[in-house]
C-alpha cells in the first residue's frame, strides 16, 4: 500500500498563519514524472518550432482567461506587491514575446554551406533540445522567475520539470490549471513540490538545470550538476550599488534610489543595496531621501493599496535585522525605519536609511534583501568606482550623474551585467532585446534574457558531408620522405 504523502505547511506572509499545505514529492514521484516527460518530449520536439508555437498560442489564451486569478495567487504567496497582481499579464507577455522571437531564433541557428577549412566538405547545422530542463526557482517573484526559464525551454523543444520554492507554491498551482487546459503542453510541462531534497532529486533526473536562488544553494546545485556532467545556469544574488555624483539632479536621484531599494520590500535580486553619494551633496541627498521614504506606506490594511508589503519569508526579517544591528554596533546611524513591525502577524519594515556606513559592515557586503538603503559618502569618482567594485557580486549597478554621458563613462567601469544610467531598476528594458552576463557570485552560465537565451536549451550538431574524393592514408607521406 502506498504511504500517505509527507505534507509541508506553508505560511501566509500577511497573517503569519500556516494556512496552506503542499505534498513533499517523493524521490520515486520525481523519477516517474521525469520518465513521462522524457517519453513525451520526443513528439514535442518533432512538432518543430511552428507546431509548438501553435500549442503555446492556445496556452496564452488559457492564461489570459485566468490572468487575474494567477495574480491573486501570487499576491497571497508574496504578501502582495504591485508586480504580484500583474503576474498573469507578465506571463502573457513572456509567452507572446517568444511566439514572435522563437522562430527567428531557430532560423538564426540554421547554417548550411561549404567549409572554409576543408573546401570539399559541406557543413549543415542541426539543433537538438535537451530532453528535460529542470527549473528550480526562489520565493521572490515566484512565478516570473520560474517562467523566465521554463517558457523559452518549452519553445526550444525541451520538456520542463519545475520545482518552485516551498515558501511560495500557490501561484504555481494556479498556473498549472491553465497548463492542464492544453493537453499537448501538460504532457511536457510538470512540477514537483517540497524543499531542498526535492530540488536535489530534480537535478538527478534532468539534462540541464536553470536555478535561481541564493549563492550558498547555487554552489550546491553547481556541484551536483558537475557530478552528473550536465550544464547548469545559475542566477544568484546581488549587492547592487548606485553612484550619485555631485552634479546629479538630487530630486531625481532620491526618487530613483528609493524605488530601486524598497520596491517589493527590497526582495528583488537587483535591488539597490548600497548607495555612494559625493560628499558635497551627501547631507542634502539623505534629507531628500528621508523625506520621500517617510511617504512610503505599508499594504497591511489592503494588499492592493500600499507601496510595500510584509517580508515574504519570515526568516528574511531576522537576516535584515541582524544587518542593521551589525551596522549600528559599528557606528552607523539609522535615519529612518530600522525596526521590524509585526502587524496582524505580517512582518514589515519601513524604508531604512543608514548613514555612517563602511565596507566592514555586513550591510555593505552581504545581500540584505530588505528595504534598507545604506548611504556612504565618497570624495572623488575613482573612489566611487572602487567602492562599487569592492564586492563579490556583480548583477546590476546604477549611476545618476549630471548628464547621461558622464553616467555612462562611470558605468562602463563598473563590474556588473546590467548598468542603469540616470535611473534605477531598468532590467525589464533588456527583455527580448539584449542579454547580459553576471559578474562574480551573481551568476554562472549563459544569459537568460534576449533572443539568444533560447540556445541554453539546445545542443548544436554539425552534419559534415564529403563532396570530393576521400583521403587515402597510403598517400600520407612522412615529412622527411616528401623532402
Ligand atoms: P534558495 O537558494 O534558498 O532557494 C532557491 C530554490 O532552491 C528553492 O526552490 C529551494 O527549495 C531550492 N533548493 C534548496 N536547496 C537545494 C539543493 N541543495 N538543491 C537543489 N535545490 C535546492 O533561494 P531563495 O531564498 O528562495 O531566493 C532568494 C535568493 O534568490 C536571493 O539570494 C536572490 O538574490 C536570488 N535571486 C536571484 C535572481 C537573479 O536573477 N539573479 C532573481 C531572483 C532571486
Boltz pocket constraint, residues with backbone or C-beta under 6 A from the ligand:
constraints:
  - pocket:
      binder: B
      contacts: [[A, 136], [A, 137], [A, 138], [A, 139], [A, 140], [A, 145], [A, 163], [A, 164], [A, 165], [A, 166], [A, 194], [A, 195], [A, 196], [A, 197], [A, 198], [A, 199], [A, 200], [A, 212], [A, 213], [A, 214], [A, 215], [A, 216], [A, 217], [A, 218], [A, 220], [A, 221], [A, 235], [A, 236], [A, 237], [A, 238], [A, 268], [A, 269], [A, 367], [A, 369], [A, 395], [A, 442], [A, 443]]
      max_distance: 6.0
